[in-house]
Amino acid sequence: MLNLAAVKRVLEAHGAALGAKVPGFKVGNVDLDFERERHLVGVINLSTDSWYKESVCRTPEEAVNRGHQLLREGARIIDIGAESTLPDADRKSVEQQIDALLPVVEPLVEAGALVSVESYHPEVLERTARAGAQIFNLTGMREADAVFDVAARYEAAVILCYVEGATVRDVSELTLEADMVPRLLAYFRELLARAEAKNVTKCFVDPGLGFYYKNLTDSARRVTYQMDTFLHAFRMAELQKPVFNILPHAPEAFKADRRREAESFFAVLALLGGTHVIRTHEVDRVRRVLDAMGMYRG
């Protein structure tokens, strides 16, 4: 049972890590402050394979309209993907992804949105960067150095995802340890060093909660891992990079008729644990959680 006693144990063991400062940076024309603000990322899925049907858009017009709606609801960044991360989803070629993304990226950028593109193909990221995308959501490190070269040319920020596999579509089983933070820190230190060697310094670190590992099918095991990741997020601030987390769904707890409430619950844990940037399909609901928690004056 998650309760204050569990939180107390986390703080007794790791409370010295609280208070680490994470410097902000500028992406495009937007200054992102990670000390005084928490930022929301709204999702547009261009693949009909995507599980969260409320974020699926079947036409460019529908996607652009959703993007404007997400901005009105409080999203700071719009994250757009053309290929689902589900294991059985169709893989999209570079050309298919570009053809799907450009009619959505270009008008949203023209409207002033800060746009992130999710892909592990450097060709996709370069073409969308030319169209104005300013953030790369890198879901596979197979060609990370090539992506860093593109990011340096376009002064783009990069979301570095923890992936145990060449890409998100090539994962098998997750290495689970009693304390995952040392593994995450080592992984991101190596990636950040590679990025900085290519003059890429504007990076987010994402523990990769949205990926489908075969040994996380047990509900309690998966949800425990997700909750622990949120509650220990503050420990990753020693990297001096903002922690970026997606919000999971826990369908076993939040049944079909209530499943859209799951992200609001996990948002509380993410915010308590020190996540700086939250990617959510439910921007309006999570924005309300963020506003309510911001009212606390303890």
PyMOL commands that set and color helices and strands:
alter all, ss='L'
color gray80, all
select helices_A, chain A and resi 4-17+53-55+60-73+94-110+122-130+144-154+168-170+181-197+214-216+219-231+233-239+256-273+283-294
alter helices_A, ss='H'
color red, helices_A
select strands_A, chain A and resi 25-27+30-32+39-45+77-81+114-119+135-138+157-161+203-206+244-246+277-280
alter strands_A, ss='S'
color yellow, strands_A
deselect
rebuild
show_as cartoon
